[in-house]
Amino acid sequence: MTNYAVTKPNPSLRRGACPSLASPMQTGDGLLVRLRPAGSLAPTDMRKIATLAGRFGNGLIEVTARGNLQIRGLTALAVAPLASAIAEAGIAISDGVTLEMPPLAGFDPEEIADPRPLGAQLRAAIANHQPALALAPKLSIVVDGGGRFHLKEVSGDLRLDALDGEGGGRWRLSVGGTVRSARPVALLASEQSLPAVMEVLAELNSLGPSARGRDLDADRIRQRLPDAASTAVLDGHAPWLPAGIHDFGDGRIVLGLGLAYGQAEASTLIALMNGAEEMGATEIRLSPRHGLLVLGLSREAATRVQGLASTQGLLVSPDDPRNHIAACAGRACASALMDTKAVARLLAEAGGDLLDGSLAVHLSGCAKGCARPTASPLTLVGAPSGYALVVNGTASVAPSAYTNENGIGSALARLNGLVRENKGAGESARSCLTRLGSGPIAAAFEQG
């Protein structure tokens, strides 16, 4: 756990490290801190964090795509009091190497193995290693025990994925990617997993403090570890969304909620936590894909809290098209040249055919692309003269088309119409756009 020693914000952190209470990051709307709670939160904890976000920040709270909390709009003088207030509230925050496990680890009866004991052993071994390992600030280790809310699509520098098999479960160790793209290096029994991961971390340490999983020589590691896994391929599971009421049997209900565009007002979350607690909620777990998972509710209570969340603008259904829009802070950030939330509302209204779940549309207020650093099939970027469209790229690459501010609504409608008119039977929007290519997409966006 961290001691919350606060340093000066470092502008270079945007791409080199993760913002934290110890190292806040400068953004267009002030300083930003990211919090990785050490375990689940009680509704009272979530309410305290939201209250502190309103007191010390600009009142906006984010749940990131990887399931971390972010507080925005802080001043340099506010960071230390915020850190002290979180510590005084008894809310434990993780520091050190990022170690990611499924949000329902230990609860989900469909998981192959509970990853928490192995995760705790890894965290302790890394923290106690002498001499200390010099690892990349953004390095992450995924320990995925499987289950309904798996982490197969989450990229990690190192991965341990649980596998069923004769003689008991095993862990597949791989490096540099998602379950599909990572390079497998070993199949391990539980007792072999900790020393194997520590050996790979030692290799990263020897490569220097900026080395990541993609820099590792998988063949070399495979030769040193038992039971090479070069031919062990895990099937990727279908992507999931947190929104909805999820029944795990035996009366165990989980209410999943999503923050629209990853962001909510502190007052909204305070009201939601008040209502959820009154209805019997006992635990809040942060989830990838900007989610909050509420545990402890009966089905009837979950339905009532879901209704409350819906009135407050949260995502309550996997069918909500807003699930498939990635938007940055927009006008809340001084760097933004686009009101991303307003454009997102236009897109959600006009994009029923486009937002079918097969792709995410990225709305970026500027070329930094904070909401989605990776490439998207469609990225809309704020520009001084209007809006730029990037096809199959990030917000920073050369755009394929432009439209002015007055034409954005009709441009989005034309993109949706392009999919509707050209999509074959059973074809997804993503496949349709891939088949059409960037030329027709750019022409539809700029038409008129």
FIBA-736162 format. One line per 3 residues: number of its first residue (from 0); their letters; for each residue x, y, z of C-alpha. Coordinates in Angstrom, 3 decimals. Layout:
% FIBA-736162
NUM = A = X/Y/Z ~ ...
//
This chain:
% FIBA-736162
0 = MTN = 0.000/0.000/0.000 ~ 1.130/3.520/-0.628 ~ 2.177/6.084/1.940
3 = YAV = 0.770/8.845/-0.306 ~ 4.004/10.832/-0.527 ~ 3.156/13.506/-3.076
6 = TKP = 5.570/14.738/-5.696 ~ 5.267/17.494/-8.237 ~ 3.203/16.674/-11.325
9 = NPS = 5.311/15.448/-14.194 ~ 4.061/16.355/-17.686 ~ 5.991/13.426/-19.155
12 = LRR = 3.740/10.990/-17.329 ~ 1.134/11.062/-20.079 ~ 2.773/8.279/-22.031
15 = GAC = 5.510/7.029/-19.712 ~ 3.716/6.232/-16.471 ~ 0.342/6.040/-14.785
18 = PSL = -0.902/9.021/-12.778 ~ -1.294/8.414/-9.057 ~ -1.603/10.266/-5.775
21 = ASP = 2.189/10.223/-5.582 ~ 2.615/11.417/-9.185 ~ -0.432/13.299/-10.480
24 = MQT = -0.621/14.026/-14.184 ~ -1.187/17.420/-15.741 ~ -4.171/17.495/-18.101
27 = GDG = -6.122/20.246/-19.772 ~ -8.477/20.600/-16.794 ~ -5.886/20.471/-14.022
30 = LLV = -4.224/17.513/-12.356 ~ -5.534/13.966/-12.608 ~ -4.949/11.099/-10.183
33 = RLR = -5.733/7.438/-10.768 ~ -6.730/5.209/-7.870 ~ -6.438/1.420/-7.835
36 = PAG = -8.408/0.300/-4.778 ~ -6.868/-2.694/-3.031 ~ -9.943/-4.883/-3.339
39 = SLA = -13.629/-4.122/-3.411 ~ -15.274/-1.024/-1.954 ~ -18.249/-0.670/0.341
42 = PTD = -20.930/1.750/-0.897 ~ -19.800/4.106/1.871 ~ -16.245/4.028/0.474
45 = MRK = -17.461/4.904/-3.001 ~ -19.565/7.709/-1.575 ~ -16.550/9.077/0.326
48 = IAT = -14.405/9.046/-2.815 ~ -17.120/10.864/-4.771 ~ -17.459/13.439/-2.008
51 = LAG = -13.703/14.023/-2.020 ~ -13.729/14.390/-5.814 ~ -16.238/17.202/-5.430
54 = RFG = -14.333/18.820/-2.576 ~ -10.823/18.725/-4.032 ~ -11.397/18.288/-7.794
57 = NGL = -13.884/19.496/-10.367 ~ -16.501/16.935/-9.352 ~ -15.912/14.525/-12.232
60 = IEV = -15.099/10.881/-11.534 ~ -14.047/8.391/-14.170 ~ -13.890/4.618/-14.274
63 = TAR = -11.298/3.746/-16.884 ~ -11.452/1.082/-19.571 ~ -9.327/-1.134/-17.294
66 = GNL = -11.467/-0.523/-14.215 ~ -9.548/2.116/-12.258 ~ -10.913/5.283/-10.665
69 = QIR = -9.782/8.732/-11.767 ~ -10.370/12.094/-10.102 ~ -9.992/15.143/-12.329
72 = GLT = -9.548/18.874/-12.012 ~ -7.195/18.962/-9.031 ~ -4.819/21.792/-8.223
75 = ALA = -1.283/21.173/-6.987 ~ -2.329/22.312/-3.513 ~ -5.289/19.912/-3.430
78 = VAP = -3.423/16.653/-4.062 ~ -1.869/16.248/-0.603 ~ -5.146/16.949/1.265
81 = LAS = -6.941/14.501/-1.035 ~ -4.360/11.803/-0.320 ~ -4.642/12.418/3.417
84 = AIA = -8.442/12.315/3.308 ~ -8.435/8.991/1.438 ~ -6.022/7.506/3.968
87 = EAG = -8.070/8.835/6.900 ~ -11.188/7.259/5.382 ~ -9.460/3.878/5.583
90 = IAI = -9.615/3.278/1.829 ~ -6.627/1.156/0.823 ~ -5.024/2.044/-2.507
93 = SDG = -2.622/-0.274/-4.329 ~ 0.701/0.934/-5.610 ~ 3.628/-0.725/-7.339
96 = VTL = 3.291/-2.994/-10.363 ~ -0.231/-3.107/-11.766 ~ -1.732/-6.540/-11.139
99 = EMP = -5.124/-7.106/-12.767 ~ -7.670/-9.814/-11.977 ~ -11.296/-10.311/-13.063
102 = PLA = -13.674/-8.017/-11.183 ~ -15.650/-10.939/-9.736 ~ -12.622/-12.999/-8.706
105 = GFD = -13.576/-15.304/-5.853 ~ -17.299/-14.707/-6.411 ~ -17.895/-16.085/-9.903
108 = PEE = -18.764/-19.824/-9.787 ~ -17.795/-20.097/-13.453 ~ -14.147/-19.192/-12.858
111 = IAD = -11.593/-21.963/-13.314 ~ -9.482/-20.796/-10.392 ~ -9.598/-18.002/-7.845
114 = PRP = -6.654/-15.805/-8.902 ~ -6.470/-13.788/-5.681 ~ -4.081/-16.019/-3.690
117 = LGA = -1.608/-16.149/-6.569 ~ -2.023/-12.419/-7.119 ~ -1.264/-11.697/-3.462
120 = QLR = 1.847/-13.882/-3.604 ~ 3.061/-12.073/-6.720 ~ 2.465/-8.652/-5.211
123 = AAI = 4.384/-9.572/-2.055 ~ 7.263/-11.182/-3.955 ~ 7.702/-8.119/-6.172
126 = ANH = 7.499/-5.703/-3.245 ~ 10.018/-7.689/-1.185 ~ 12.487/-8.460/-3.964
129 = QPA = 16.051/-7.405/-3.178 ~ 17.452/-5.531/-4.874 ~ 14.260/-3.807/-5.985
132 = LAL = 13.230/-4.551/-9.557 ~ 13.456/-1.570/-11.923 ~ 10.350/-2.186/-14.028
135 = APK = 8.503/-0.009/-16.522 ~ 5.983/2.282/-14.775 ~ 3.121/1.056/-16.969
138 = LSI = 3.989/-2.629/-16.762 ~ 0.959/-4.791/-15.989 ~ 0.450/-8.424/-15.027
141 = VVD = -2.901/-10.061/-15.799 ~ -3.895/-13.018/-13.614 ~ -7.109/-14.326/-15.153
144 = GGG = -8.921/-17.137/-13.396 ~ -11.586/-17.122/-16.094 ~ -15.306/-16.851/-15.492
147 = RFH = -18.066/-14.790/-16.999 ~ -16.231/-11.478/-16.599 ~ -12.839/-12.697/-17.798
150 = LKE = -9.891/-10.544/-18.862 ~ -9.183/-12.269/-22.177 ~ -9.379/-9.003/-24.116
153 = VSG = -7.258/-7.017/-21.642 ~ -3.669/-6.640/-22.777 ~ -0.876/-7.328/-20.304
156 = DLR = 2.907/-7.402/-20.374 ~ 2.687/-10.774/-18.631 ~ -0.368/-13.026/-18.465
159 = LDA = -1.315/-15.990/-16.323 ~ -4.505/-17.587/-17.679 ~ -6.140/-20.464/-15.826
162 = LDG = -6.724/-23.666/-17.801 ~ -8.781/-26.717/-16.944 ~ -7.063/-30.019/-17.520
165 = EGG = -6.529/-33.553/-16.399 ~ -4.860/-33.707/-13.029 ~ -6.074/-30.248/-12.027
168 = GRW = -5.913/-26.713/-13.278 ~ -2.806/-25.086/-14.657 ~ -1.741/-21.586/-15.610
171 = RLS = -0.597/-20.567/-19.060 ~ 2.156/-17.970/-18.879 ~ 2.423/-15.686/-21.901
174 = VGG = 3.956/-12.309/-22.667 ~ 2.901/-9.157/-24.448 ~ -0.785/-8.963/-25.328
177 = TVR = -4.319/-10.265/-24.961 ~ -5.126/-13.949/-24.647 ~ -5.101/-14.189/-28.450
180 = SAR = -2.068/-12.044/-29.224 ~ 0.272/-12.807/-26.301 ~ 3.121/-15.239/-26.975
183 = PVA = 2.823/-18.354/-24.764 ~ 5.940/-19.523/-22.949 ~ 4.909/-22.170/-20.391
186 = LLA = 2.139/-24.268/-18.859 ~ 2.569/-24.209/-15.106 ~ 1.192/-25.810/-11.987
189 = SEQ = 0.134/-23.295/-9.353 ~ 3.318/-23.784/-7.328 ~ 5.459/-23.163/-10.430
192 = SLP = 3.735/-19.926/-11.407 ~ 5.273/-17.556/-8.875 ~ 8.940/-18.447/-9.534
195 = AVM = 8.314/-18.458/-13.293 ~ 6.827/-14.958/-13.271 ~ 9.625/-13.680/-11.054
198 = EVL = 12.150/-15.104/-13.516 ~ 10.482/-13.245/-16.386 ~ 10.388/-10.041/-14.333
201 = AEL = 14.106/-10.446/-13.671 ~ 14.593/-10.651/-17.437 ~ 12.657/-7.404/-17.879
204 = NSL = 14.739/-5.829/-15.126 ~ 17.909/-6.765/-17.008 ~ 16.574/-5.108/-20.177
207 = GPS = 16.130/-1.759/-18.444 ~ 13.381/0.286/-16.759 ~ 11.458/0.928/-19.975
210 = ARG = 11.269/-2.713/-21.122 ~ 7.801/-4.160/-21.699 ~ 6.408/-7.589/-22.464
213 = RDL = 6.664/-6.960/-26.198 ~ 10.450/-6.628/-25.813 ~ 10.938/-10.113/-24.374
216 = DAD = 12.428/-12.997/-26.346 ~ 9.658/-15.573/-25.902 ~ 11.714/-18.419/-27.407
219 = RIR = 14.553/-17.799/-24.982 ~ 12.204/-17.760/-21.994 ~ 10.421/-20.870/-23.235
222 = QRL = 13.674/-22.813/-23.253 ~ 14.276/-22.035/-19.582 ~ 10.803/-22.831/-18.249
225 = PDA = 9.059/-26.204/-17.833 ~ 6.386/-27.506/-20.200 ~ 6.787/-25.167/-23.143
228 = AST = 3.437/-23.791/-24.273 ~ 4.254/-22.846/-27.839 ~ 1.316/-24.847/-29.184
231 = AVL = -1.128/-24.109/-26.366 ~ -3.672/-21.691/-27.794 ~ -6.558/-20.349/-25.752
234 = DGH = -9.773/-19.485/-27.506 ~ -10.739/-15.867/-26.994 ~ -14.106/-15.525/-25.327
237 = APW = -16.762/-13.133/-26.547 ~ -16.294/-9.599/-25.200 ~ -18.643/-8.725/-22.365
240 = LPA = -20.203/-5.552/-21.044 ~ -20.859/-4.848/-17.362 ~ -24.333/-3.323/-17.815
243 = GIH = -27.277/-5.524/-16.855 ~ -28.573/-7.742/-14.060 ~ -26.404/-10.853/-13.868
246 = DFG = -27.667/-14.003/-12.131 ~ -24.963/-16.348/-10.826 ~ -27.366/-18.814/-9.228
249 = DGR = -28.233/-19.562/-5.609 ~ -29.664/-16.081/-5.235 ~ -26.391/-14.367/-6.102
252 = IVL = -27.279/-11.318/-8.167 ~ -24.841/-8.756/-9.540 ~ -26.094/-5.438/-10.852
255 = GLG = -23.780/-4.130/-13.543 ~ -23.736/-0.434/-14.383 ~ -21.625/1.495/-16.844
258 = LAY = -20.522/5.102/-16.714 ~ -21.553/6.712/-19.979 ~ -18.328/7.637/-21.761
261 = GQA = -16.472/6.523/-18.629 ~ -17.433/9.552/-16.579 ~ -20.004/10.722/-14.028
264 = EAS = -20.631/13.667/-11.749 ~ -19.694/13.076/-8.128 ~ -23.227/14.037/-7.090
267 = TLI = -24.636/11.314/-9.361 ~ -22.507/8.623/-7.750 ~ -23.327/9.860/-4.251
270 = ALM = -27.058/9.598/-4.960 ~ -26.584/6.172/-6.535 ~ -24.588/4.857/-3.569
273 = NGA = -27.218/6.177/-1.160 ~ -29.963/4.355/-3.046 ~ -27.981/1.143/-3.471
276 = EEM = -27.044/1.009/0.200 ~ -30.650/1.558/1.262 ~ -31.649/-1.398/-0.927
279 = GAT = -29.075/-3.712/0.660 ~ -25.927/-3.356/-1.464 ~ -22.843/-4.492/0.423
282 = EIR = -20.007/-4.288/-2.073 ~ -18.936/-2.330/-5.149 ~ -16.386/-3.780/-7.541
285 = LSP = -14.823/-1.719/-10.288 ~ -14.926/-3.342/-13.688 ~ -13.176/-3.008/-17.023
288 = RHG = -15.197/-1.193/-19.666 ~ -16.018/1.666/-17.287 ~ -18.190/-0.476/-15.017
291 = LLV = -19.467/-0.671/-11.462 ~ -20.625/-4.070/-10.203 ~ -23.012/-3.902/-7.251
294 = LGL = -23.186/-6.985/-4.997 ~ -25.523/-7.911/-2.163 ~ -28.847/-7.011/-3.804
297 = SRE = -31.865/-9.227/-4.308 ~ -33.229/-9.367/-7.847 ~ -36.077/-7.046/-6.895
300 = AAT = -33.695/-4.595/-5.260 ~ -31.331/-4.782/-8.254 ~ -34.203/-3.868/-10.566
303 = RVQ = -35.050/-0.846/-8.430 ~ -31.442/0.360/-8.223 ~ -31.117/-0.206/-11.958
306 = GLA = -34.095/2.089/-12.485 ~ -32.485/4.739/-10.292 ~ -29.238/4.469/-12.241
309 = STQ = -31.110/4.786/-15.533 ~ -32.731/8.054/-14.471 ~ -29.256/9.364/-13.639
312 = GLL = -27.916/8.596/-17.105 ~ -25.826/5.517/-16.347 ~ -25.655/2.553/-18.705
315 = VSP = -27.959/-0.195/-17.472 ~ -28.301/-2.426/-20.543 ~ -25.811/-4.035/-22.950
318 = DDP = -28.079/-2.844/-25.777 ~ -27.436/0.835/-25.036 ~ -25.502/2.235/-28.030
321 = RNH = -23.477/4.435/-25.680 ~ -21.599/1.288/-24.637 ~ -19.770/1.502/-27.951
324 = IAA = -18.645/5.139/-27.837 ~ -15.265/5.998/-26.294 ~ -15.156/9.701/-25.442
327 = CAG = -12.660/11.833/-23.548 ~ -13.505/14.556/-21.029 ~ -14.295/17.007/-23.826
330 = RAC = -15.078/20.548/-22.729 ~ -14.020/19.700/-19.176 ~ -10.461/19.696/-20.549
333 = ASA = -8.801/22.885/-21.777 ~ -7.073/20.959/-24.581 ~ -10.340/19.879/-26.192
336 = LMD = -11.515/21.389/-29.467 ~ -14.749/19.409/-29.412 ~ -17.630/18.943/-27.006
339 = TKA = -17.290/15.169/-27.041 ~ -20.334/14.577/-24.848 ~ -22.600/16.591/-27.160
342 = VAR = -21.260/14.778/-30.224 ~ -21.650/11.447/-28.408 ~ -25.325/12.205/-27.822
345 = LLA = -25.769/12.967/-31.525 ~ -24.001/9.737/-32.442 ~ -26.058/7.643/-30.015
348 = EAG = -29.256/9.055/-31.522 ~ -28.189/8.692/-35.157 ~ -25.964/5.613/-35.074
351 = GDL = -28.245/2.650/-34.465 ~ -26.831/0.674/-37.385 ~ -23.252/1.794/-36.841
354 = LDG = -23.191/1.084/-33.090 ~ -24.106/-2.601/-33.282 ~ -21.415/-3.702/-30.824
357 = SLA = -18.874/-4.824/-33.399 ~ -16.768/-1.663/-33.105 ~ -16.130/1.315/-30.871
360 = VHL = -16.281/4.850/-32.225 ~ -13.659/7.062/-30.605 ~ -14.436/10.737/-29.951
363 = SGC = -11.335/12.725/-29.042 ~ -11.302/16.403/-28.176 ~ -7.743/16.728/-29.449
366 = AKG = -5.024/14.672/-31.111 ~ -3.789/13.156/-27.825 ~ -6.468/10.449/-27.921
369 = CAR = -6.663/9.989/-24.143 ~ -9.890/7.954/-24.162 ~ -8.514/5.310/-26.520
372 = PTA = -4.770/5.280/-27.273 ~ -5.132/2.351/-29.688 ~ -6.512/2.509/-33.219
375 = SPL = -10.262/2.496/-33.830 ~ -12.189/1.817/-37.036 ~ -13.606/5.349/-36.720
378 = TLV = -12.077/8.193/-34.702 ~ -13.545/11.690/-34.653 ~ -11.080/14.389/-33.566
381 = GAP = -11.727/18.003/-32.647 ~ -10.055/20.447/-35.032 ~ -9.888/24.266/-35.097
384 = SGY = -12.228/24.382/-38.081 ~ -14.602/21.588/-37.109 ~ -14.156/17.828/-36.961
387 = ALV = -11.651/15.427/-38.487 ~ -12.398/11.762/-39.197 ~ -9.653/9.140/-38.936
390 = VNG = -10.388/5.744/-40.462 ~ -8.582/2.774/-38.890 ~ -6.178/4.844/-36.847
393 = TAS = -5.538/6.778/-33.670 ~ -6.438/10.391/-32.982 ~ -2.903/11.521/-33.807
396 = VAP = -2.659/10.275/-37.400 ~ -3.562/12.173/-40.552 ~ -7.354/12.349/-40.968
399 = SAY = -9.248/11.009/-43.938 ~ -12.015/13.627/-44.002 ~ -13.298/16.835/-42.419
402 = TNE = -16.619/18.488/-41.742 ~ -17.472/21.816/-40.162 ~ -19.157/22.254/-36.813
405 = NGI = -22.599/22.800/-38.298 ~ -22.392/19.638/-40.370 ~ -21.492/17.069/-37.731
408 = GSA = -25.032/15.832/-37.099 ~ -25.722/15.119/-40.755 ~ -22.224/13.643/-41.209
411 = LAR = -22.867/11.108/-38.452 ~ -26.260/10.278/-39.930 ~ -24.625/9.658/-43.317
414 = LNG = -22.083/7.290/-41.775 ~ -24.909/5.363/-40.168 ~ -26.785/5.340/-43.475
417 = LVR = -23.695/4.042/-45.259 ~ -23.697/0.988/-43.005 ~ -27.458/0.489/-43.188
420 = ENK = -27.527/0.610/-46.986 ~ -24.456/-1.559/-47.594 ~ -24.493/-4.145/-44.826
423 = GAG = -25.209/-7.668/-45.988 ~ -27.385/-10.173/-44.164 ~ -25.648/-11.163/-40.942
426 = ESA = -22.776/-8.749/-41.560 ~ -21.547/-6.519/-38.741 ~ -20.943/-2.802/-39.042
429 = RSC = -17.225/-3.389/-38.600 ~ -17.085/-5.956/-41.401 ~ -19.137/-3.705/-43.640
432 = LTR = -16.833/-0.714/-43.127 ~ -13.750/-2.876/-43.621 ~ -15.148/-4.154/-46.897
435 = LGS = -16.082/-0.667/-48.113 ~ -12.694/0.856/-47.285 ~ -11.703/4.375/-46.279
438 = GPI = -12.692/6.061/-49.554 ~ -16.480/5.591/-49.334 ~ -16.382/6.268/-45.583
441 = AAA = -14.583/9.584/-46.064 ~ -16.896/10.535/-48.926 ~ -20.002/9.868/-46.839
444 = FEQ = -18.630/11.933/-43.960 ~ -17.805/14.925/-46.168 ~ -20.796/14.729/-48.516
447 = G = -22.787/17.917/-48.905
//
